[in-house]
Amino acid sequence: FIVVIAYFSMLYLYYYLAKQEEYICLEKYGRSYQDYVDSTGMFLPKVIEDHLPRFPRILPEKGLNSFFAKLILYFIYIGLVISVGFGLKSYT
């Protein structure tokens, strides 16, 4: 399960890395980068992302509360991944 946990941890952390890079590029390039972000999708083409449901923002945006909320969310996420892994193992 180490490979599965590492893979899904990488996916989780990559999302936050991409958000941080977006923030840095917005500060550096300003409006032109914002126009680019508005015309493209983050991970999938914009046409596909427009059809996916939007989730409400319930986590704090900044500060220590944001860090702990993301950490708790990470452990819940990994717990689900491990549970699915054990479920698949017992199924086969």
DOPAMAR-704428 format. One record per atom (N, C-alpha, C): residue number from 1; atom name; x, y, z. Coordinates in Angstrom, 2 decimals. Example, Ala and Ser with C-alpha at 12.3 -4.5 7.8 and 13.67 -1.06 7.14 Angstrom:
BEGIN
<atom><num>1</num><atome>N</atome><px>13.19</px><py>-5.69</py><pz>7.80</pz></atom>
<atom><num>1</num><atome>CA</atome><px>12.30</px><py>-4.50</py><pz>7.80</pz></atom>
<atom><num>1</num><atome>C</atome><px>13.20</px><py>-3.30</py><pz>7.80</pz></atom>
<atom><num>2</num><atome>N</atome><px>12.85</px><py>-2.25</py><pz>7.08</pz></atom>
<atom><num>2</num><atome>CA</atome><px>13.67</px><py>-1.06</py><pz>7.14</pz></atom>
<atom><num>2</num><atome>C</atome><px>12.90</px><py>0.03</py><pz>7.87</pz></atom>
//
This chain:
BEGIN
<atom><num>1</num><atome>N</atome><px>0.80</px><py>-1.20</py><pz>0.00</pz></atom>
<atom><num>1</num><atome>CA</atome><px>0.00</px><py>0.00</py><pz>0.00</pz></atom>
<atom><num>1</num><atome>C</atome><px>0.84</px><py>1.27</py><pz>0.00</pz></atom>
<atom><num>2</num><atome>N</atome><px>2.14</px><py>1.13</py><pz>0.19</pz></atom>
<atom><num>2</num><atome>CA</atome><px>3.00</px><py>2.31</py><pz>0.24</pz></atom>
<atom><num>2</num><atome>C</atome><px>2.97</px><py>3.07</py><pz>-1.08</pz></atom>
<atom><num>3</num><atome>N</atome><px>2.99</px><py>2.34</py><pz>-2.19</pz></atom>
<atom><num>3</num><atome>CA</atome><px>2.97</px><py>2.98</py><pz>-3.50</pz></atom>
<atom><num>3</num><atome>C</atome><px>1.64</px><py>3.71</py><pz>-3.71</pz></atom>
<atom><num>4</num><atome>N</atome><px>0.54</px><py>3.10</py><pz>-3.31</pz></atom>
<atom><num>4</num><atome>CA</atome><px>-0.78</px><py>3.72</py><pz>-3.47</pz></atom>
<atom><num>4</num><atome>C</atome><px>-0.86</px><py>4.99</py><pz>-2.62</pz></atom>
<atom><num>5</num><atome>N</atome><px>-0.41</px><py>4.90</py><pz>-1.37</pz></atom>
<atom><num>5</num><atome>CA</atome><px>-0.43</px><py>6.07</py><pz>-0.49</pz></atom>
<atom><num>5</num><atome>C</atome><px>0.46</px><py>7.19</py><pz>-1.05</pz></atom>
<atom><num>6</num><atome>N</atome><px>1.65</px><py>6.81</py><pz>-1.53</pz></atom>
<atom><num>6</num><atome>CA</atome><px>2.56</px><py>7.81</py><pz>-2.10</pz></atom>
<atom><num>6</num><atome>C</atome><px>1.95</px><py>8.46</py><pz>-3.35</pz></atom>
<atom><num>7</num><atome>N</atome><px>1.32</px><py>7.67</py><pz>-4.20</pz></atom>
<atom><num>7</num><atome>CA</atome><px>0.73</px><py>8.21</py><pz>-5.42</pz></atom>
<atom><num>7</num><atome>C</atome><px>-0.40</px><py>9.19</py><pz>-5.11</pz></atom>
<atom><num>8</num><atome>N</atome><px>-1.32</px><py>8.80</py><pz>-4.23</pz></atom>
<atom><num>8</num><atome>CA</atome><px>-2.44</px><py>9.68</py><pz>-3.93</pz></atom>
<atom><num>8</num><atome>C</atome><px>-2.00</px><py>10.88</py><pz>-3.08</pz></atom>
<atom><num>9</num><atome>N</atome><px>-0.95</px><py>10.72</py><pz>-2.29</pz></atom>
<atom><num>9</num><atome>CA</atome><px>-0.38</px><py>11.87</py><pz>-1.59</pz></atom>
<atom><num>9</num><atome>C</atome><px>0.20</px><py>12.87</py><pz>-2.58</pz></atom>
<atom><num>10</num><atome>N</atome><px>0.86</px><py>12.35</py><pz>-3.60</pz></atom>
<atom><num>10</num><atome>CA</atome><px>1.43</px><py>13.22</py><pz>-4.62</pz></atom>
<atom><num>10</num><atome>C</atome><px>0.33</px><py>13.99</py><pz>-5.35</pz></atom>
<atom><num>11</num><atome>N</atome><px>-0.78</px><py>13.32</py><pz>-5.68</pz></atom>
<atom><num>11</num><atome>CA</atome><px>-1.88</px><py>14.00</py><pz>-6.35</pz></atom>
<atom><num>11</num><atome>C</atome><px>-2.45</px><py>15.11</py><pz>-5.47</pz></atom>
<atom><num>12</num><atome>N</atome><px>-2.61</px><py>14.82</py><pz>-4.20</pz></atom>
<atom><num>12</num><atome>CA</atome><px>-3.16</px><py>15.80</py><pz>-3.25</pz></atom>
<atom><num>12</num><atome>C</atome><px>-2.24</px><py>17.00</py><pz>-3.14</pz></atom>
<atom><num>13</num><atome>N</atome><px>-0.96</px><py>16.75</py><pz>-2.97</pz></atom>
<atom><num>13</num><atome>CA</atome><px>0.00</px><py>17.84</py><pz>-2.80</pz></atom>
<atom><num>13</num><atome>C</atome><px>0.22</px><py>18.61</py><pz>-4.10</pz></atom>
<atom><num>14</num><atome>N</atome><px>0.10</px><py>17.94</py><pz>-5.24</pz></atom>
<atom><num>14</num><atome>CA</atome><px>0.28</px><py>18.61</py><pz>-6.51</pz></atom>
<atom><num>14</num><atome>C</atome><px>-0.78</px><py>19.69</py><pz>-6.72</pz></atom>
<atom><num>15</num><atome>N</atome><px>-2.00</px><py>19.43</py><pz>-6.26</pz></atom>
<atom><num>15</num><atome>CA</atome><px>-3.05</px><py>20.43</py><pz>-6.37</pz></atom>
<atom><num>15</num><atome>C</atome><px>-2.65</px><py>21.71</py><pz>-5.66</pz></atom>
<atom><num>16</num><atome>N</atome><px>-2.14</px><py>21.59</py><pz>-4.42</pz></atom>
<atom><num>16</num><atome>CA</atome><px>-1.74</px><py>22.78</py><pz>-3.67</pz></atom>
<atom><num>16</num><atome>C</atome><px>-0.50</px><py>23.44</py><pz>-4.24</pz></atom>
<atom><num>17</num><atome>N</atome><px>0.39</px><py>22.64</py><pz>-4.81</pz></atom>
<atom><num>17</num><atome>CA</atome><px>1.56</px><py>23.22</py><pz>-5.50</pz></atom>
<atom><num>17</num><atome>C</atome><px>1.11</px><py>24.03</py><pz>-6.71</pz></atom>
<atom><num>18</num><atome>N</atome><px>0.16</px><py>23.51</py><pz>-7.47</pz></atom>
<atom><num>18</num><atome>CA</atome><px>-0.34</px><py>24.23</py><pz>-8.64</pz></atom>
<atom><num>18</num><atome>C</atome><px>-1.04</px><py>25.52</py><pz>-8.22</pz></atom>
<atom><num>19</num><atome>N</atome><px>-1.79</px><py>25.51</py><pz>-7.13</pz></atom>
<atom><num>19</num><atome>CA</atome><px>-2.44</px><py>26.72</py><pz>-6.64</pz></atom>
<atom><num>19</num><atome>C</atome><px>-1.39</px><py>27.76</py><pz>-6.23</pz></atom>
<atom><num>20</num><atome>N</atome><px>-0.32</px><py>27.32</py><pz>-5.58</pz></atom>
<atom><num>20</num><atome>CA</atome><px>0.74</px><py>28.24</py><pz>-5.17</pz></atom>
<atom><num>20</num><atome>C</atome><px>1.44</px><py>28.84</py><pz>-6.39</pz></atom>
<atom><num>21</num><atome>N</atome><px>1.70</px><py>28.02</py><pz>-7.40</pz></atom>
<atom><num>21</num><atome>CA</atome><px>2.33</px><py>28.53</py><pz>-8.62</pz></atom>
<atom><num>21</num><atome>C</atome><px>1.41</px><py>29.52</py><pz>-9.34</pz></atom>
<atom><num>22</num><atome>N</atome><px>0.11</px><py>29.25</py><pz>-9.33</pz></atom>
<atom><num>22</num><atome>CA</atome><px>-0.84</px><py>30.19</py><pz>-9.91</pz></atom>
<atom><num>22</num><atome>C</atome><px>-0.77</px><py>31.54</py><pz>-9.21</pz></atom>
<atom><num>23</num><atome>N</atome><px>-0.71</px><py>31.51</py><pz>-7.90</pz></atom>
<atom><num>23</num><atome>CA</atome><px>-0.63</px><py>32.74</py><pz>-7.11</pz></atom>
<atom><num>23</num><atome>C</atome><px>0.64</px><py>33.53</py><pz>-7.45</pz></atom>
<atom><num>24</num><atome>N</atome><px>1.76</px><py>32.83</py><pz>-7.55</pz></atom>
<atom><num>24</num><atome>CA</atome><px>3.03</px><py>33.48</py><pz>-7.88</pz></atom>
<atom><num>24</num><atome>C</atome><px>2.97</px><py>34.10</py><pz>-9.27</pz></atom>
<atom><num>25</num><atome>N</atome><px>2.43</px><py>33.35</py><pz>-10.23</pz></atom>
<atom><num>25</num><atome>CA</atome><px>2.33</px><py>33.87</py><pz>-11.60</pz></atom>
<atom><num>25</num><atome>C</atome><px>1.37</px><py>35.05</py><pz>-11.68</pz></atom>
<atom><num>26</num><atome>N</atome><px>0.29</px><py>35.03</py><pz>-10.90</pz></atom>
<atom><num>26</num><atome>CA</atome><px>-0.63</px><py>36.17</py><pz>-10.89</pz></atom>
<atom><num>26</num><atome>C</atome><px>0.06</px><py>37.43</py><pz>-10.37</pz></atom>
<atom><num>27</num><atome>N</atome><px>0.89</px><py>37.27</py><pz>-9.34</pz></atom>
<atom><num>27</num><atome>CA</atome><px>1.63</px><py>38.43</py><pz>-8.83</pz></atom>
<atom><num>27</num><atome>C</atome><px>2.65</px><py>38.94</py><pz>-9.84</pz></atom>
<atom><num>28</num><atome>N</atome><px>3.28</px><py>38.02</py><pz>-10.55</pz></atom>
<atom><num>28</num><atome>CA</atome><px>4.35</px><py>38.41</py><pz>-11.47</pz></atom>
<atom><num>28</num><atome>C</atome><px>3.81</px><py>38.97</py><pz>-12.78</pz></atom>
<atom><num>29</num><atome>N</atome><px>2.78</px><py>38.33</py><pz>-13.36</pz></atom>
<atom><num>29</num><atome>CA</atome><px>2.32</px><py>38.70</py><pz>-14.70</pz></atom>
<atom><num>29</num><atome>C</atome><px>1.00</px><py>39.46</py><pz>-14.71</pz></atom>
<atom><num>30</num><atome>N</atome><px>0.29</px><py>39.46</py><pz>-13.61</pz></atom>
<atom><num>30</num><atome>CA</atome><px>-0.91</px><py>40.29</py><pz>-13.49</pz></atom>
<atom><num>30</num><atome>C</atome><px>-2.07</px><py>39.88</py><pz>-14.37</pz></atom>
<atom><num>31</num><atome>N</atome><px>-2.65</px><py>40.87</py><pz>-15.03</pz></atom>
<atom><num>31</num><atome>CA</atome><px>-3.89</px><py>40.69</py><pz>-15.78</pz></atom>
<atom><num>31</num><atome>C</atome><px>-3.75</px><py>39.71</py><pz>-16.94</pz></atom>
<atom><num>32</num><atome>N</atome><px>-2.61</px><py>39.69</py><pz>-17.61</pz></atom>
<atom><num>32</num><atome>CA</atome><px>-2.44</px><py>38.78</py><pz>-18.75</pz></atom>
<atom><num>32</num><atome>C</atome><px>-2.51</px><py>37.33</py><pz>-18.29</pz></atom>
<atom><num>33</num><atome>N</atome><px>-1.93</px><py>37.04</py><pz>-17.13</pz></atom>
<atom><num>33</num><atome>CA</atome><px>-2.01</px><py>35.67</py><pz>-16.62</pz></atom>
<atom><num>33</num><atome>C</atome><px>-3.42</px><py>35.34</py><pz>-16.15</pz></atom>
<atom><num>34</num><atome>N</atome><px>-4.12</px><py>36.31</py><pz>-15.58</pz></atom>
<atom><num>34</num><atome>CA</atome><px>-5.50</px><py>36.09</py><pz>-15.16</pz></atom>
<atom><num>34</num><atome>C</atome><px>-6.38</px><py>35.77</py><pz>-16.37</pz></atom>
<atom><num>35</num><atome>N</atome><px>-6.16</px><py>36.45</py><pz>-17.47</pz></atom>
<atom><num>35</num><atome>CA</atome><px>-6.90</px><py>36.15</py><pz>-18.70</pz></atom>
<atom><num>35</num><atome>C</atome><px>-6.61</px><py>34.72</py><pz>-19.16</pz></atom>
<atom><num>36</num><atome>N</atome><px>-5.35</px><py>34.31</py><pz>-19.05</pz></atom>
<atom><num>36</num><atome>CA</atome><px>-4.98</px><py>32.94</py><pz>-19.42</pz></atom>
<atom><num>36</num><atome>C</atome><px>-5.68</px><py>31.93</py><pz>-18.52</pz></atom>
<atom><num>37</num><atome>N</atome><px>-5.67</px><py>32.16</py><pz>-17.21</pz></atom>
<atom><num>37</num><atome>CA</atome><px>-6.32</px><py>31.25</py><pz>-16.26</pz></atom>
<atom><num>37</num><atome>C</atome><px>-7.82</px><py>31.16</py><pz>-16.55</pz></atom>
<atom><num>38</num><atome>N</atome><px>-8.44</px><py>32.27</py><pz>-16.89</pz></atom>
<atom><num>38</num><atome>CA</atome><px>-9.87</px><py>32.28</py><pz>-17.18</pz></atom>
<atom><num>38</num><atome>C</atome><px>-10.21</px><py>31.53</py><pz>-18.46</pz></atom>
<atom><num>39</num><atome>N</atome><px>-9.25</px><py>31.43</py><pz>-19.39</pz></atom>
<atom><num>39</num><atome>CA</atome><px>-9.54</px><py>30.79</py><pz>-20.66</pz></atom>
<atom><num>39</num><atome>C</atome><px>-9.11</px><py>29.32</py><pz>-20.72</pz></atom>
<atom><num>40</num><atome>N</atome><px>-8.41</px><py>28.83</py><pz>-19.70</pz></atom>
<atom><num>40</num><atome>CA</atome><px>-7.96</px><py>27.44</py><pz>-19.69</pz></atom>
<atom><num>40</num><atome>C</atome><px>-8.39</px><py>26.76</py><pz>-18.40</pz></atom>
<atom><num>41</num><atome>N</atome><px>-8.38</px><py>25.44</py><pz>-18.40</pz></atom>
<atom><num>41</num><atome>CA</atome><px>-8.68</px><py>24.69</py><pz>-17.19</pz></atom>
<atom><num>41</num><atome>C</atome><px>-7.43</px><py>24.47</py><pz>-16.38</pz></atom>
<atom><num>42</num><atome>N</atome><px>-7.61</px><py>24.11</py><pz>-15.12</pz></atom>
<atom><num>42</num><atome>CA</atome><px>-6.45</px><py>23.91</py><pz>-14.25</pz></atom>
<atom><num>42</num><atome>C</atome><px>-5.73</px><py>22.60</py><pz>-14.59</pz></atom>
<atom><num>43</num><atome>N</atome><px>-6.48</px><py>21.50</py><pz>-14.66</pz></atom>
<atom><num>43</num><atome>CA</atome><px>-5.88</px><py>20.21</py><pz>-14.97</pz></atom>
<atom><num>43</num><atome>C</atome><px>-6.48</px><py>19.58</py><pz>-16.22</pz></atom>
<atom><num>44</num><atome>N</atome><px>-7.72</px><py>19.92</py><pz>-16.52</pz></atom>
<atom><num>44</num><atome>CA</atome><px>-8.41</px><py>19.38</py><pz>-17.68</pz></atom>
<atom><num>44</num><atome>C</atome><px>-8.75</px><py>20.54</py><pz>-18.62</pz></atom>
<atom><num>45</num><atome>N</atome><px>-9.04</px><py>20.24</py><pz>-19.88</pz></atom>
<atom><num>45</num><atome>CA</atome><px>-9.46</px><py>21.33</py><pz>-20.78</pz></atom>
<atom><num>45</num><atome>C</atome><px>-10.69</px><py>22.06</py><pz>-20.22</pz></atom>
<atom><num>46</num><atome>N</atome><px>-10.79</px><py>23.33</py><pz>-20.52</pz></atom>
<atom><num>46</num><atome>CA</atome><px>-11.86</px><py>24.19</py><pz>-19.99</pz></atom>
<atom><num>46</num><atome>C</atome><px>-13.24</px><py>23.64</py><pz>-20.35</pz></atom>
<atom><num>47</num><atome>N</atome><px>-13.38</px><py>23.06</py><pz>-21.53</pz></atom>
<atom><num>47</num><atome>CA</atome><px>-14.67</px><py>22.51</py><pz>-21.96</pz></atom>
<atom><num>47</num><atome>C</atome><px>-15.13</px><py>21.42</py><pz>-21.00</pz></atom>
<atom><num>48</num><atome>N</atome><px>-14.21</px><py>20.58</py><pz>-20.55</pz></atom>
<atom><num>48</num><atome>CA</atome><px>-14.56</px><py>19.50</py><pz>-19.61</pz></atom>
<atom><num>48</num><atome>C</atome><px>-14.80</px><py>20.08</py><pz>-18.22</pz></atom>
<atom><num>49</num><atome>N</atome><px>-13.93</px><py>20.97</py><pz>-17.76</pz></atom>
<atom><num>49</num><atome>CA</atome><px>-14.08</px><py>21.52</py><pz>-16.41</pz></atom>
<atom><num>49</num><atome>C</atome><px>-15.37</px><py>22.32</py><pz>-16.25</pz></atom>
<atom><num>50</num><atome>N</atome><px>-15.87</px><py>22.92</py><pz>-17.33</pz></atom>
<atom><num>50</num><atome>CA</atome><px>-17.12</px><py>23.67</py><pz>-17.24</pz></atom>
<atom><num>50</num><atome>C</atome><px>-18.31</px><py>22.76</py><pz>-16.95</pz></atom>
<atom><num>51</num><atome>N</atome><px>-18.20</px><py>21.48</py><pz>-17.30</pz></atom>
<atom><num>51</num><atome>CA</atome><px>-19.31</px><py>20.54</py><pz>-17.08</pz></atom>
<atom><num>51</num><atome>C</atome><px>-19.21</px><py>19.82</py><pz>-15.74</pz></atom>
<atom><num>52</num><atome>N</atome><px>-18.11</px><py>19.99</py><pz>-15.03</pz></atom>
<atom><num>52</num><atome>CA</atome><px>-17.96</px><py>19.35</py><pz>-13.72</pz></atom>
<atom><num>52</num><atome>C</atome><px>-18.63</px><py>20.22</py><pz>-12.66</pz></atom>
<atom><num>53</num><atome>N</atome><px>-19.16</px><py>19.59</py><pz>-11.61</pz></atom>
<atom><num>53</num><atome>CA</atome><px>-19.81</px><py>20.39</py><pz>-10.56</pz></atom>
<atom><num>53</num><atome>C</atome><px>-18.79</px><py>21.20</py><pz>-9.77</pz></atom>
<atom><num>54</num><atome>N</atome><px>-19.18</px><py>22.35</py><pz>-9.31</pz></atom>
<atom><num>54</num><atome>CA</atome><px>-18.34</px><py>23.21</py><pz>-8.48</pz></atom>
<atom><num>54</num><atome>C</atome><px>-18.61</px><py>22.90</py><pz>-7.01</pz></atom>
<atom><num>55</num><atome>N</atome><px>-17.55</px><py>22.81</py><pz>-6.24</pz></atom>
<atom><num>55</num><atome>CA</atome><px>-17.70</px><py>22.58</py><pz>-4.81</pz></atom>
<atom><num>55</num><atome>C</atome><px>-17.58</px><py>23.90</py><pz>-4.07</pz></atom>
<atom><num>56</num><atome>N</atome><px>-18.40</px><py>24.11</py><pz>-3.06</pz></atom>
<atom><num>56</num><atome>CA</atome><px>-18.31</px><py>25.36</py><pz>-2.31</pz></atom>
<atom><num>56</num><atome>C</atome><px>-17.01</px><py>25.43</py><pz>-1.51</pz></atom>
<atom><num>57</num><atome>N</atome><px>-16.49</px><py>26.63</py><pz>-1.32</pz></atom>
<atom><num>57</num><atome>CA</atome><px>-15.27</px><py>26.82</py><pz>-0.53</pz></atom>
<atom><num>57</num><atome>C</atome><px>-15.67</px><py>26.87</py><pz>0.94</pz></atom>
<atom><num>58</num><atome>N</atome><px>-15.26</px><py>25.83</py><pz>1.68</pz></atom>
<atom><num>58</num><atome>CA</atome><px>-15.59</px><py>25.80</py><pz>3.10</pz></atom>
<atom><num>58</num><atome>C</atome><px>-14.34</px><py>25.86</py><pz>3.97</pz></atom>
<atom><num>59</num><atome>N</atome><px>-13.17</px><py>25.67</py><pz>3.37</pz></atom>
<atom><num>59</num><atome>CA</atome><px>-11.93</px><py>25.73</py><pz>4.14</pz></atom>
<atom><num>59</num><atome>C</atome><px>-11.47</px><py>27.18</py><pz>4.28</pz></atom>
<atom><num>60</num><atome>N</atome><px>-10.80</px><py>27.48</py><pz>5.38</pz></atom>
<atom><num>60</num><atome>CA</atome><px>-10.24</px><py>28.83</py><pz>5.53</pz></atom>
<atom><num>60</num><atome>C</atome><px>-9.21</px><py>29.10</py><pz>4.43</pz></atom>
<atom><num>61</num><atome>N</atome><px>-9.12</px><py>30.33</py><pz>3.98</pz></atom>
<atom><num>61</num><atome>CA</atome><px>-8.22</px><py>30.69</py><pz>2.88</pz></atom>
<atom><num>61</num><atome>C</atome><px>-6.76</px><py>30.80</py><pz>3.30</pz></atom>
<atom><num>62</num><atome>N</atome><px>-6.50</px><py>31.37</py><pz>4.49</pz></atom>
<atom><num>62</num><atome>CA</atome><px>-5.12</px><py>31.63</py><pz>4.91</pz></atom>
<atom><num>62</num><atome>C</atome><px>-4.95</px><py>31.35</py><pz>6.40</pz></atom>
<atom><num>63</num><atome>N</atome><px>-3.69</px><py>31.29</py><pz>6.80</pz></atom>
<atom><num>63</num><atome>CA</atome><px>-3.36</px><py>31.20</py><pz>8.21</pz></atom>
<atom><num>63</num><atome>C</atome><px>-3.22</px><py>29.78</py><pz>8.72</pz></atom>
<atom><num>64</num><atome>N</atome><px>-3.07</px><py>29.69</py><pz>10.02</pz></atom>
<atom><num>64</num><atome>CA</atome><px>-2.88</px><py>28.41</py><pz>10.69</pz></atom>
<atom><num>64</num><atome>C</atome><px>-4.12</px><py>27.53</py><pz>10.59</pz></atom>
<atom><num>65</num><atome>N</atome><px>-5.30</px><py>28.15</py><pz>10.64</pz></atom>
<atom><num>65</num><atome>CA</atome><px>-6.53</px><py>27.37</py><pz>10.49</pz></atom>
<atom><num>65</num><atome>C</atome><px>-6.59</px><py>26.69</py><pz>9.12</pz></atom>
<atom><num>66</num><atome>N</atome><px>-6.12</px><py>27.36</py><pz>8.09</pz></atom>
<atom><num>66</num><atome>CA</atome><px>-6.09</px><py>26.79</py><pz>6.75</pz></atom>
<atom><num>66</num><atome>C</atome><px>-5.15</px><py>25.58</py><pz>6.71</pz></atom>
<atom><num>67</num><atome>N</atome><px>-3.99</px><py>25.70</py><pz>7.33</pz></atom>
<atom><num>67</num><atome>CA</atome><px>-3.03</px><py>24.61</py><pz>7.37</pz></atom>
<atom><num>67</num><atome>C</atome><px>-3.62</px><py>23.38</py><pz>8.04</pz></atom>
<atom><num>68</num><atome>N</atome><px>-4.22</px><py>23.57</py><pz>9.22</pz></atom>
<atom><num>68</num><atome>CA</atome><px>-4.78</px><py>22.44</py><pz>9.95</pz></atom>
<atom><num>68</num><atome>C</atome><px>-5.98</px><py>21.84</py><pz>9.23</pz></atom>
<atom><num>69</num><atome>N</atome><px>-6.79</px><py>22.67</py><pz>8.60</pz></atom>
<atom><num>69</num><atome>CA</atome><px>-7.93</px><py>22.15</py><pz>7.84</pz></atom>
<atom><num>69</num><atome>C</atome><px>-7.45</px><py>21.28</py><pz>6.68</pz></atom>
<atom><num>70</num><atome>N</atome><px>-6.41</px><py>21.72</py><pz>5.98</pz></atom>
<atom><num>70</num><atome>CA</atome><px>-5.86</px><py>20.94</py><pz>4.87</pz></atom>
<atom><num>70</num><atome>C</atome><px>-5.19</px><py>19.66</py><pz>5.36</pz></atom>
<atom><num>71</num><atome>N</atome><px>-4.55</px><py>19.74</py><pz>6.52</pz></atom>
<atom><num>71</num><atome>CA</atome><px>-3.92</px><py>18.55</py><pz>7.09</pz></atom>
<atom><num>71</num><atome>C</atome><px>-4.97</px><py>17.51</py><pz>7.48</pz></atom>
<atom><num>72</num><atome>N</atome><px>-6.04</px><py>17.96</py><pz>8.11</pz></atom>
<atom><num>72</num><atome>CA</atome><px>-7.12</px><py>17.04</py><pz>8.48</pz></atom>
<atom><num>72</num><atome>C</atome><px>-7.75</px><py>16.45</py><pz>7.23</pz></atom>
<atom><num>73</num><atome>N</atome><px>-7.98</px><py>17.28</py><pz>6.23</pz></atom>
<atom><num>73</num><atome>CA</atome><px>-8.54</px><py>16.80</py><pz>4.97</pz></atom>
<atom><num>73</num><atome>C</atome><px>-7.63</px><py>15.77</py><pz>4.32</pz></atom>
<atom><num>74</num><atome>N</atome><px>-6.32</px><py>15.99</py><pz>4.40</pz></atom>
<atom><num>74</num><atome>CA</atome><px>-5.35</px><py>15.02</py><pz>3.86</pz></atom>
<atom><num>74</num><atome>C</atome><px>-5.48</px><py>13.68</py><pz>4.56</pz></atom>
<atom><num>75</num><atome>N</atome><px>-5.56</px><py>13.67</py><pz>5.88</pz></atom>
<atom><num>75</num><atome>CA</atome><px>-5.65</px><py>12.40</py><pz>6.61</pz></atom>
<atom><num>75</num><atome>C</atome><px>-6.97</px><py>11.69</py><pz>6.32</pz></atom>
<atom><num>76</num><atome>N</atome><px>-8.04</px><py>12.44</py><pz>6.15</pz></atom>
<atom><num>76</num><atome>CA</atome><px>-9.31</px><py>11.82</py><pz>5.77</pz></atom>
<atom><num>76</num><atome>C</atome><px>-9.19</px><py>11.20</py><pz>4.37</pz></atom>
<atom><num>77</num><atome>N</atome><px>-8.58</px><py>11.94</py><pz>3.47</pz></atom>
<atom><num>77</num><atome>CA</atome><px>-8.36</px><py>11.47</py><pz>2.10</pz></atom>
<atom><num>77</num><atome>C</atome><px>-7.53</px><py>10.19</py><pz>2.09</pz></atom>
<atom><num>78</num><atome>N</atome><px>-6.41</px><py>10.18</py><pz>2.80</pz></atom>
<atom><num>78</num><atome>CA</atome><px>-5.55</px><py>8.99</py><pz>2.85</pz></atom>
<atom><num>78</num><atome>C</atome><px>-6.28</px><py>7.83</py><pz>3.53</pz></atom>
<atom><num>79</num><atome>N</atome><px>-7.07</px><py>8.12</py><pz>4.57</pz></atom>
<atom><num>79</num><atome>CA</atome><px>-7.87</px><py>7.08</py><pz>5.21</pz></atom>
<atom><num>79</num><atome>C</atome><px>-8.83</px><py>6.43</py><pz>4.24</pz></atom>
<atom><num>80</num><atome>N</atome><px>-9.46</px><py>7.23</py><pz>3.39</pz></atom>
<atom><num>80</num><atome>CA</atome><px>-10.36</px><py>6.68</py><pz>2.38</pz></atom>
<atom><num>80</num><atome>C</atome><px>-9.60</px><py>5.84</py><pz>1.36</pz></atom>
<atom><num>81</num><atome>N</atome><px>-8.43</px><py>6.31</py><pz>0.95</pz></atom>
<atom><num>81</num><atome>CA</atome><px>-7.61</px><py>5.56</py><pz>-0.01</pz></atom>
<atom><num>81</num><atome>C</atome><px>-7.22</px><py>4.21</py><pz>0.58</pz></atom>
<atom><num>82</num><atome>N</atome><px>-6.79</px><py>4.20</py><pz>1.84</pz></atom>
<atom><num>82</num><atome>CA</atome><px>-6.41</px><py>2.94</py><pz>2.49</pz></atom>
<atom><num>82</num><atome>C</atome><px>-7.61</px><py>2.02</py><pz>2.63</pz></atom>
<atom><num>83</num><atome>N</atome><px>-8.76</px><py>2.57</py><pz>3.00</pz></atom>
<atom><num>83</num><atome>CA</atome><px>-9.97</px><py>1.77</py><pz>3.14</pz></atom>
<atom><num>83</num><atome>C</atome><px>-10.37</px><py>1.12</py><pz>1.82</pz></atom>
<atom><num>84</num><atome>N</atome><px>-10.33</px><py>1.90</py><pz>0.74</pz></atom>
<atom><num>84</num><atome>CA</atome><px>-10.63</px><py>1.34</py><pz>-0.58</pz></atom>
<atom><num>84</num><atome>C</atome><px>-9.61</px><py>0.27</py><pz>-0.94</pz></atom>
<atom><num>85</num><atome>N</atome><px>-8.35</px><py>0.49</py><pz>-0.63</pz></atom>
<atom><num>85</num><atome>CA</atome><px>-7.31</px><py>-0.50</py><pz>-0.91</pz></atom>
<atom><num>85</num><atome>C</atome><px>-7.55</px><py>-1.80</py><pz>-0.17</pz></atom>
<atom><num>86</num><atome>N</atome><px>-7.88</px><py>-1.73</py><pz>1.11</pz></atom>
<atom><num>86</num><atome>CA</atome><px>-8.19</px><py>-2.95</py><pz>1.86</pz></atom>
<atom><num>86</num><atome>C</atome><px>-9.46</px><py>-3.60</py><pz>1.36</pz></atom>
<atom><num>87</num><atome>N</atome><px>-10.45</px><py>-2.78</py><pz>0.97</pz></atom>
<atom><num>87</num><atome>CA</atome><px>-11.67</px><py>-3.35</py><pz>0.41</pz></atom>
<atom><num>87</num><atome>C</atome><px>-11.41</px><py>-4.11</py><pz>-0.88</pz></atom>
<atom><num>88</num><atome>N</atome><px>-10.58</px><py>-3.53</py><pz>-1.75</pz></atom>
<atom><num>88</num><atome>CA</atome><px>-10.24</px><py>-4.23</py><pz>-2.99</pz></atom>
<atom><num>88</num><atome>C</atome><px>-9.41</px><py>-5.48</py><pz>-2.73</pz></atom>
<atom><num>89</num><atome>N</atome><px>-8.55</px><py>-5.41</py><pz>-1.73</pz></atom>
<atom><num>89</num><atome>CA</atome><px>-7.72</px><py>-6.58</py><pz>-1.40</pz></atom>
<atom><num>89</num><atome>C</atome><px>-8.59</px><py>-7.73</py><pz>-0.90</pz></atom>
<atom><num>90</num><atome>N</atome><px>-9.56</px><py>-7.42</py><pz>-0.05</pz></atom>
<atom><num>90</num><atome>CA</atome><px>-10.41</px><py>-8.49</py><pz>0.48</pz></atom>
<atom><num>90</num><atome>C</atome><px>-11.41</px><py>-8.99</py><pz>-0.57</pz></atom>
<atom><num>91</num><atome>N</atome><px>-11.72</px><py>-8.16</py><pz>-1.56</pz></atom>
<atom><num>91</num><atome>CA</atome><px>-12.64</px><py>-8.55</py><pz>-2.62</pz></atom>
<atom><num>91</num><atome>C</atome><px>-12.00</px><py>-9.55</py><pz>-3.57</pz></atom>
<atom><num>92</num><atome>N</atome><px>-10.69</px><py>-9.38</py><pz>-3.81</pz></atom>
<atom><num>92</num><atome>CA</atome><px>-10.02</px><py>-10.26</py><pz>-4.79</pz></atom>
<atom><num>92</num><atome>C</atome><px>-9.44</px><py>-11.47</py><pz>-4.13</pz></atom>
//
